[in-house]
Amino acid sequence: MAQVKPALLFAALAPAFGLALATPARAAEPIQPGDRMHAAQLWKANCAGCHGPGTAQPDPTPLGLRLGAQPLRNPALLAARTDDDLITAVLKGGPGAGSPAFKFFSLLDAADLVAFLRQGQPTIADVFPDAAAYTAKTYTLQGPALTRAESLSGVEFPASERELMVFMVYKGDRPALGPRVVPQDPIKLDALSPRDRLGFVVFGALSPGKGQEPVPYALGLANDFSVQRLLSGGAALDLSKVTAGVVGKGGREPGKRKPFVSKGAPEQAAAITRLYARAVELAAIANKEESDRHLFDAPDKK
């Protein structure tokens, strides 16, 4: 296998990420395990120079940051794209400048890399086992919603934390390969019934300990905006001490929401409160958008 300079795999993926949701709805997960040893070798030779070792959810290297890289092992970015989206981005590159096509990769090489990226990541199906379909959209906190989120979390959010991808999850006929991603297309969105909605999912990352790499986790919200599921993305992140103080808490009324409390894991509780404070406000916006789409539906279809 030929090698290239430590190229930025994300340079091929990132520009395509913005377009991925316009593709036809396909199953997003799971791909076959593939040859992970081979994928690890590809990663080390072609990706690690900008993205680091590829474990957990590491920050890009200084070179990667200069090139505009983001953490590739981000469960939100991965869940919002089908395997086909990711494979195509690897092989054909993206539309932006500095977005190379890895033409020397075979289709199997690209598939192995996608399996490598998805390995160990929490998924929509992990949070909602009955999920058949889901949407993904990034929202931005602003105005009163930002004020309420900062009040609940007790911190002021920097610009980088005011955006969050929110997944709306639906039951129904599930494809054989897992729940499908529904693109932000009005016709396809209109086909999703609010009656079938299971809830919302957002993703975050927590460090298991001082100096350790952050590990991704998933937060599932019920339709009343209470926390339904808290799921770690790896054995290194133990959430057992904080789960009782988070699951079942929260709700629709902003005035009744309180910061999560855990005597055994106070730092985890504070960090999860910070994610929930953003998630609940943005889930409410997503809920309003869906209600508006179905405003004139017949009562039996709402």
N, C-alpha and C positions, 0 to 999 in steps of 0.2 A: 504494500500500500504506500503510495507516494505521500509525502508530508508537505505541509505548507507552513509558512510562518505562523506564529501563534495568532491565528485569525479569529475574528470575533464571530462566533456562530450566531450570536444574537443580532449581528448586523444583517444577517440573512433573515432572521426571524422577526425582529422588532417591527420593521415597516409593514410586514405582512400581517402582523397581529391586528393592526387597525382595520384591516380589510377582511379578516377571517370570518367575521360574523355575517358577511354578505353571501357566503357560500350556502349551497343547499343544506338542509338539516340532515345531519348524519350522526351516527353513534360516535360519541366523544371518547368512550372508554369501554372496555380496556383493549389495548393492543396485546398481541401474544408476547410472552416474556422476552423472546429473542435471545441473542447471544450477548449477555451483559458484559462478559469479559472482553469481547471484541469491542463493544461500545465504549467501555472504559479506556481502551487503548486509543480509539478514535478521539475521544474527548481529550485525553492527555496530549495527543499530538496536535490537535487542531483547535481546541476550545479553551483549555486550561490557562493559556497565557493571558486571556482576558477575563475568563469567568471563574478562575480558581479551580479547586479540586473537584467540584461537582457534587460534594456531599452536602446533605441537609439543604440549607438555603443560603449559601455563602454570598457575601458581597462581591462584586466584580473586583478585579485587580486594578491598580492605579491606571494601567494602560486601558483596561476596559472602560473605566469611568471616563477617561478622556475621549473615548470613542462613543460614549453615550449608552453603554451597556446597562442592563438591568439584571437582577437575579433570574436566571433561566428556570431554576427549580422553584418557581413560584406557583403554588397550586391554583391560584385564581387564573393566571395566564394560561396554564395548561388545561384547566377545566373548560375554559371558554373556547378552546380550539379542538377540532377533531384531529385524529391522527393524520388524516389526509392533508389537512391544513398545514400541519407541522412538517410532514414529509415534503410537501411541495415547496415550502419556504426554504428548507435545507437544500433541496436539489436545484431549485430555480432562482433562489434569491428573492429579494424584495424590490419594490419600486424606487426606493430612496437611494441617494448617493452613498457609496461605501457599503452596499448591501450585496456581497458577492454570492454567486451561485456555486455551490460545492459540486461541480460537475464530475469530479473524479470519484464521488461517492456512488456506490450502487444503490439501488432501491432498498436492498437488504441492509446496507450500511445505515441509511437514513432511518429505516424502521427500527434498527437496533438502538440508535441514538434516542429516538422518541420513547422507546421502552425504558431506556436508562433514565431519561428525565422524569418519567411518570413513576418510576419505582419508589415505593414507600410514601407517596404523596396521599394525603387524605382526599377523597373524592366525593362528589355529590351523592353517589350511590351509597357510600359509607354512612353519610349523615341521614339520608332518607332512602332506606332499602326499597321502598315501593316506587321510587322515582322512575318515570317513563320519559320525561322530557323536561328541559329547563332552558331558561333564557339567561343571558349575561349582559349586564350593562353597567358602565361606570358612571357614578353620580358624584356631584360636588356639593359639599356642605357650604351653605352661605346663609346670611340673614338670620332670622329667628332660630332656624334649625341648628346652625352653628353655635349660636348662643346657648341653646339648651344642651347640646352635646358637650360643650366645654364646661357648663355648670355641673353636669352629672359626673364627668370624669375628673373635674378639679384641675384641669390643665388647659393651657391655650394650645390649640393645634397649629403646627406650622403648615404652610401651604402643601407640603408633600403628604400630609395626613388628612387633608380635607377631601381627597378623592378616594373612592372605594368602589370596587366592583361588587355588585349585588346580584345574586343568582335567585331567580324565582323558579320553584320546583313544582312539577305537576305529576299526578298519577295518570294511569291510562294503560294502553297497550304498549308494553315495553319491548323495544327491539332486542333481538337475540344478543347483540354485543353490548347492551347496556343503554342507559338513558341517552336520548339524542339532544344535541344542541339545536335550539330553534333560533334562527337569525333574527335580527331586528328589522324584519320586513312586516309592514302593516297587515298584509293578508295572512301571513303565517302566525303572527301574534294574535290576530283576531280569532284564529281557530282554537286557541287555548281557552278553555272555560275556567272562569274564576272558581266554579264549584269543584274543580279538580285540583286546585292548588293545595300543595302540602305545606308550603312555608317558604322560608328564605335561607340562604346560606351565604356566609362571608368567611374569608380566610385571614389568618394572622400568623405571626411567628413569635415564639418565646424562646429565650435562652434557658437551657436546663440548669445552668449555673454560671458563676462568674467566669468570664473569659471563654465560654463555650459558644459554638456556632448556634444561631437561632434555629429552632425546629418548627416547621409549620403546624398549624392546628386549624380546625374548622369549628365554626359556631353556627348551629342551626336554630332558626327562630320559627316558632309556630305562627299561625295566621293572626294571633292576638299579640304578636311581637314579644311574647315571653320566650326565654331560652328553652329549647326543646332538647338540644344535644350539644355536648362539648366533646370534641374528639381530637386526640393527639395524632400527629403525623408520624410518630416513631416512638420506639421503646425508650429512647433517651429522654423524652419529655413526659414526666409523670404528672398527670393532672388530677389524680385521685383525691388529693387533699383539698382541692378547690371546687371539685364538681358539685358537692352538696350545697355550696354557697352560691352557685351560679344557675344550675339547671332548675327550671320552674320559676325563676325570678324574672323581674322585668314585666312589661305589659304595655298596653295601648296608651294609657294616660300618662303624659309626661310628669305630672306632679306626683305620681305614685312610684316613679322609678327611683331606686336607691343604688348607690355604689355597692358592688359585690364585696362581701366580707369573708375572709377565711383566716382564722388564727394560725392554722398550720402552713399557709402559703399566702401571706399578705401581698407580696410583690406580684404573684401571679394574678391574684384577685384584682389588683389595681390595673394591671395591664389588660386583663380581659374586660374590665369595666370600660377602659379606654376604647377598645374595639367595639364593644356593644353600644356605647354612647353614639358612635358614628353610624353603626349598622342600623340601629332602630330608627334613626331619623331618615336615613336614606331608603330603608325598606318602606317607610310610610310614603315617601315620594313615589316609589315604584308601585305601591298599592294604589295610589291616587291615579297614576297613569293608566293602570289596568281598569280601574273603575270608569274612567273617562272613555276608554275604548269601547266599553260595553254598556254605556249609558242608555242607549236606545234598544238594547237587546230585549227580547221577550222575557218576561219574568222567569219562565221555566228554563232559560238558558243562562241566567246570571249566576 
